[in-house]
Amino acid sequence: MQKLDLAGKTALVTGGSRGIGAACARLLAERGAAVALTYSKSAEPADSLVNAILNAGGTAFALNVDAGDAKTVKAGVRNAVDQLGGALDILVNNAGLAEHGAIGVLSDQSLDRQIDVNLRGVWHTTAAALDHFRDGGRIINIGSFFSERVPYPGASAYGMTKHAVAGMTRGWARDLASRQITVNCVEPGPIETDANPDEGARAAAIKAAVPLGRYGQPAEVAELVAFLASAAAAYITGAQILIDGGMLA
């Protein structure tokens, strides 16, 4: 259990106010890390999560950062690092969006938004964070099982961006190995969130394709992220780890 303890560590979780990001921020704080989390729209869920962490005895604060704007991202990282005491141990690149539409139908604006947030946002956040990273740190990119397989029409743009995240993960694992910074990609399958409810005809069809017969929960993804952030995962780097209930087995 000691190797899973994150006491004394600092963490930045992008897109940390809802769903998987919120579960990651909460668990990292429970394990002892001081957590900065970013949000892009409503401050209410971010503030609510921060208050819950503070009330539980943890350390957390929220920052409004547009993951699709490089200048805002760089300023947000600097702000987060300053409030965390000047150094960073853990980065969870979770901010992302999915907008579906077939090739020839999907608008240029939607394509650009997904590239800006899902790809450039991850790149710029990580590049800005590295100036403040302690050796032996952890970078965990939240990808998707769409990087392995696109299971239905209209998701090529989203799948492309998540495939790029997997490629960056492998490259960064080599780039940063000399500093003992590990870089891994967590690839969730169907996870129950506000944006992806576990109900209706679509959800029933998805569950039928999952050997475990259910959607995953954000807390289950957070457990994997917290493990990868810990000393117990020091020899795991450059990995793409599916957490999909066996959907792609």
Kinemage of the C-alpha trace (Angstrom):
@kinemage 1
@onewidth
@group {chain A} dominant
@subgroup {mainchain}
@vectorlist {calphas} color= white
{ca met a 1} P 0.000 0.000 0.000
{ca gln a 2} L 2.903 2.339 0.686
{ca lys a 3} L 3.885 2.305 -3.001
{ca leu a 4} L 0.387 3.522 -3.906
{ca asp a 5} L 0.623 6.492 -1.534
{ca leu a 6} L 0.902 9.878 -3.267
{ca ala a 7} L 1.565 12.001 -0.182
{ca gly a 8} L 3.780 14.961 -0.982
{ca lys a 9} L 3.096 14.725 -4.726
{ca thr a 10} L 1.560 17.427 -6.895
{ca ala a 11} L -0.835 16.703 -9.742
{ca leu a 12} L -2.541 18.526 -12.603
{ca val a 13} L -5.706 16.976 -14.075
{ca thr a 14} L -7.094 18.614 -17.218
{ca gly a 15} L -10.830 18.450 -17.773
{ca gly a 16} L -11.080 17.559 -14.106
{ca ser a 17} L -14.546 18.819 -13.177
{ca arg a 18} L -16.692 15.974 -14.534
{ca gly a 19} L -16.713 12.276 -15.355
{ca ile a 20} L -13.372 10.507 -15.583
{ca gly a 21} L -11.377 13.667 -14.852
{ca ala a 22} L -13.296 14.391 -11.664
{ca ala a 23} L -12.890 10.799 -10.477
{ca cys a 24} L -9.139 11.022 -11.108
{ca ala a 25} L -8.791 14.330 -9.263
{ca arg a 26} L -10.765 12.995 -6.293
{ca leu a 27} L -8.783 9.759 -5.998
{ca leu a 28} L -5.374 11.385 -6.445
{ca ala a 29} L -6.297 13.776 -3.624
{ca glu a 30} L -7.497 10.876 -1.459
{ca arg a 31} L -4.122 9.205 -1.990
{ca gly a 32} L -2.388 12.342 -0.727
{ca ala a 33} L -1.555 14.452 -3.798
{ca ala a 34} L -2.196 18.188 -3.982
{ca val a 35} L -4.375 18.554 -7.086
{ca ala a 36} L -4.965 21.326 -9.590
{ca leu a 37} L -7.865 20.622 -11.940
{ca thr a 38} L -8.971 22.516 -15.009
{ca tyr a 39} L -12.412 23.097 -16.476
{ca ser a 40} L -13.535 24.894 -19.622
{ca lys a 41} L -17.187 25.827 -19.112
{ca ser a 42} L -19.222 25.933 -15.911
{ca ala a 43} L -17.304 26.620 -12.707
{ca glu a 44} L -20.002 25.086 -10.498
{ca pro a 45} L -19.054 21.379 -10.802
{ca ala a 46} L -15.351 22.239 -10.500
{ca asp a 47} L -15.929 24.312 -7.363
{ca ser a 48} L -18.156 21.603 -5.910
{ca leu a 49} L -15.460 18.971 -6.419
{ca val a 50} L -12.770 21.201 -4.938
{ca asn a 51} L -14.930 21.825 -1.872
{ca ala a 52} L -15.549 18.098 -1.466
{ca ile a 53} L -11.798 17.412 -1.590
{ca leu a 54} L -11.069 20.206 0.884
{ca asn a 55} L -13.805 18.996 3.246
{ca ala a 56} L -12.241 15.517 3.151
{ca gly a 57} L -8.907 16.978 4.248
{ca gly a 58} L -7.262 17.125 0.825
{ca thr a 59} L -5.709 19.938 -1.179
{ca ala a 60} L -7.240 21.081 -4.466
{ca phe a 61} L -8.080 24.114 -6.560
{ca ala a 62} L -9.689 24.702 -9.962
{ca leu a 63} L -8.605 26.771 -12.962
{ca asn a 64} L -10.624 27.843 -16.000
{ca val a 65} L -8.559 26.708 -19.006
{ca asp a 66} L -9.611 26.265 -22.637
{ca ala a 67} L -7.729 23.116 -23.660
{ca gly a 68} L -8.060 24.088 -27.316
{ca asp a 69} L -6.220 27.400 -26.963
{ca ala a 70} L -2.426 27.095 -26.715
{ca lys a 71} L -1.867 30.452 -24.995
{ca thr a 72} L -4.531 29.742 -22.388
{ca val a 73} L -3.123 26.254 -21.817
{ca lys a 74} L 0.406 27.536 -21.224
{ca ala a 75} L -0.812 30.244 -18.853
{ca gly a 76} L -2.987 27.715 -17.026
{ca val a 77} L -0.060 25.358 -16.496
{ca arg a 78} L 2.073 28.173 -15.109
{ca asn a 79} L -0.731 29.206 -12.765
{ca ala a 80} L -1.266 25.629 -11.600
{ca val a 81} L 2.427 25.058 -10.958
{ca asp a 82} L 2.723 28.309 -9.012
{ca gln a 83} L -0.167 27.337 -6.756
{ca leu a 84} L 1.242 23.826 -6.330
{ca gly a 85} L 4.507 25.202 -5.012
{ca gly a 86} L 6.604 25.379 -8.162
{ca ala a 87} L 6.950 21.728 -9.168
{ca leu a 88} L 4.820 19.004 -10.718
{ca asp a 89} L 4.917 15.234 -10.243
{ca ile a 90} L 1.798 13.970 -12.033
{ca leu a 91} L 0.003 15.139 -15.181
{ca val a 92} L -3.287 13.585 -16.256
{ca asn a 93} L -4.217 14.755 -19.767
{ca asn a 94} L -7.938 14.092 -19.647
{ca ala a 95} L -9.575 17.085 -21.371
{ca gly a 96} L -11.182 16.038 -24.631
{ca leu a 97} L -14.281 16.127 -26.783
{ca ala a 98} L -16.013 13.913 -29.323
{ca glu a 99} L -18.053 15.237 -32.240
{ca his a 100} L -19.141 12.604 -34.722
{ca gly a 101} L -19.853 12.853 -38.426
{ca ala a 102} L -18.825 10.888 -41.499
{ca ile a 103} L -16.057 12.046 -43.827
{ca gly a 104} L -17.570 14.602 -46.186
{ca val a 105} L -20.269 15.432 -43.629
{ca leu a 106} L -18.323 16.475 -40.527
{ca ser a 107} L -17.675 20.214 -40.650
{ca asp a 108} L -14.191 21.691 -40.830
{ca gln a 109} L -14.943 23.534 -37.600
{ca ser a 110} L -15.723 20.310 -35.767
{ca leu a 111} L -12.600 18.633 -37.128
{ca asp a 112} L -10.473 21.584 -36.021
{ca arg a 113} L -12.033 21.664 -32.534
{ca gln a 114} L -11.246 17.993 -31.955
{ca ile a 115} L -7.676 18.383 -33.190
{ca asp a 116} L -7.185 21.515 -31.077
{ca val a 117} L -8.476 19.954 -27.842
{ca asn a 118} L -7.694 16.250 -28.155
{ca leu a 119} L -4.316 16.527 -29.862
{ca arg a 120} L -2.800 20.014 -29.633
{ca gly a 121} L -4.158 20.506 -26.125
{ca val a 122} L -2.380 17.385 -24.892
{ca trp a 123} L 0.829 18.400 -26.657
{ca his a 124} L 0.886 22.002 -25.363
{ca thr a 125} L -0.116 21.051 -21.813
{ca thr a 126} L 2.635 18.471 -21.588
{ca ala a 127} L 5.280 20.682 -23.173
{ca ala a 128} L 4.473 23.504 -20.756
{ca ala a 129} L 4.400 21.151 -17.760
{ca leu a 130} L 7.782 19.571 -18.470
{ca asp a 131} L 9.675 22.709 -17.482
{ca his a 132} L 8.356 22.155 -13.966
{ca phe a 133} L 8.364 18.353 -13.794
{ca arg a 134} L 10.419 16.580 -11.174
{ca asp a 135} L 12.487 13.642 -12.380
{ca gly a 136} L 10.610 10.407 -11.774
{ca gly a 137} L 7.270 12.028 -12.564
{ca arg a 138} L 4.227 10.488 -14.190
{ca ile a 139} L 2.305 11.501 -17.320
{ca ile a 140} L -0.965 9.684 -17.933
{ca asn a 141} L -2.832 10.425 -21.151
{ca ile a 142} L -6.511 9.531 -21.292
{ca gly a 143} L -6.982 8.063 -24.745
{ca ser a 144} L -9.789 5.819 -25.928
{ca phe a 145} L -10.437 2.349 -27.252
{ca phe a 146} L -11.245 4.248 -30.474
{ca ser a 147} L -7.490 4.372 -31.048
{ca glu a 148} L -7.622 0.575 -31.433
{ca arg a 149} L -10.888 0.203 -33.312
{ca val a 150} L -13.611 2.530 -34.602
{ca pro a 151} L -16.753 0.570 -33.751
{ca tyr a 152} L -19.345 2.553 -35.712
{ca pro a 153} L -19.564 5.048 -38.598
{ca gly a 154} L -18.958 8.740 -38.101
{ca ala a 155} L -16.143 8.549 -35.573
{ca ser a 156} L -13.086 8.755 -37.811
{ca ala a 157} L -12.018 12.247 -36.670
{ca tyr a 158} L -12.304 11.354 -32.993
{ca gly a 159} L -10.520 8.050 -33.576
{ca met a 160} L -7.749 9.870 -35.414
{ca thr a 161} L -7.124 12.206 -32.490
{ca lys a 162} L -7.037 9.364 -29.975
{ca his a 163} L -4.701 7.374 -32.194
{ca ala a 164} L -2.437 10.426 -32.169
{ca val a 165} L -2.521 10.495 -28.363
{ca ala a 166} L -1.337 6.888 -28.314
{ca gly a 167} L 1.477 7.765 -30.709
{ca met a 168} L 2.570 10.731 -28.604
{ca thr a 169} L 2.553 8.505 -25.525
{ca arg a 170} L 4.997 6.037 -27.045
{ca gly a 171} L 7.277 8.796 -28.359
{ca trp a 172} L 7.323 10.688 -25.066
{ca ala a 173} L 8.108 7.506 -23.149
{ca arg a 174} L 11.390 7.381 -25.065
{ca asp a 175} L 11.987 11.137 -24.939
{ca leu a 176} L 11.636 11.298 -21.150
{ca ala a 177} L 13.086 7.961 -20.059
{ca ser a 178} L 16.430 9.533 -19.151
{ca arg a 179} L 14.584 11.527 -16.474
{ca gln a 180} L 12.728 8.439 -15.226
{ca ile a 181} L 9.450 10.114 -16.212
{ca thr a 182} L 6.971 7.466 -17.274
{ca val a 183} L 4.309 8.142 -19.907
{ca asn a 184} L 1.312 5.865 -20.369
{ca cys a 185} L -2.022 5.941 -22.162
{ca val a 186} L -5.220 4.742 -20.492
{ca glu a 187} L -7.804 3.763 -23.109
{ca pro a 188} L -11.341 3.584 -21.701
{ca gly a 189} L -14.142 1.768 -23.442
{ca pro a 190} L -17.778 2.580 -22.614
{ca ile a 191} L -17.761 4.484 -19.320
{ca glu a 192} L -20.930 5.827 -17.718
{ca thr a 193} L -20.841 9.635 -17.570
{ca asp a 194} L -23.289 12.498 -18.060
{ca ala a 195} L -22.259 12.603 -21.717
{ca asn a 196} L -22.433 8.815 -22.105
{ca pro a 197} L -25.419 7.527 -20.092
{ca asp a 198} L -25.889 3.855 -19.292
{ca glu a 199} L -29.450 3.701 -20.593
{ca gly a 200} L -31.450 3.586 -23.784
{ca ala a 201} L -31.266 1.506 -26.957
{ca arg a 202} L -27.722 2.625 -27.820
{ca ala a 203} L -26.441 1.712 -24.362
{ca ala a 204} L -28.166 -1.677 -24.531
{ca ala a 205} L -26.429 -2.443 -27.836
{ca ile a 206} L -23.066 -1.403 -26.427
{ca lys a 207} L -23.489 -3.513 -23.294
{ca ala a 208} L -24.335 -6.483 -25.455
{ca ala a 209} L -20.875 -6.155 -27.027
{ca val a 210} L -19.075 -5.953 -23.661
{ca pro a 211} L -18.207 -9.381 -22.190
{ca leu a 212} L -18.677 -8.038 -18.649
{ca gly a 213} L -22.144 -6.868 -19.700
{ca arg a 214} L -22.004 -3.333 -18.317
{ca tyr a 215} L -20.546 0.126 -18.667
{ca gly a 216} L -17.478 0.949 -16.613
{ca gln a 217} L -17.485 3.614 -13.938
{ca pro a 218} L -15.248 6.710 -13.811
{ca ala a 219} L -13.942 5.537 -10.429
{ca glu a 220} L -12.653 2.349 -12.048
{ca val a 221} L -10.664 4.339 -14.595
{ca ala a 222} L -9.361 6.546 -11.777
{ca glu a 223} L -8.022 3.496 -9.935
{ca leu a 224} L -5.892 2.621 -12.969
{ca val a 225} L -4.706 6.220 -13.317
{ca ala a 226} L -3.777 6.427 -9.628
{ca phe a 227} L -1.832 3.167 -9.907
{ca leu a 228} L 0.116 4.468 -12.916
{ca ala a 229} L 0.809 7.668 -10.959
{ca ser a 230} L 2.314 5.722 -8.065
{ca ala a 231} L 5.732 4.275 -7.289
{ca ala a 232} L 4.280 0.811 -7.884
{ca ala a 233} L 4.175 1.533 -11.642
{ca ala a 234} L 7.766 2.762 -11.993
{ca tyr a 235} L 8.651 0.190 -14.689
{ca ile a 236} L 5.567 0.751 -16.838
{ca thr a 237} L 6.051 3.287 -19.623
{ca gly a 238} L 4.963 3.670 -23.231
{ca ala a 239} L 1.982 1.403 -22.565
{ca gln a 240} L -1.525 1.588 -23.983
{ca ile a 241} L -3.835 0.023 -21.407
{ca leu a 242} L -7.404 -0.802 -22.348
{ca ile a 243} L -10.066 -0.575 -19.672
{ca asp a 244} L -13.124 -1.653 -21.645
{ca gly a 245} L -14.713 -4.655 -19.922
{ca gly a 246} L -13.222 -6.900 -22.607
{ca met a 247} L -15.005 -5.173 -25.489
{ca leu a 248} L -11.991 -5.447 -27.775
{ca ala a 249} L -10.871 -8.850 -26.514
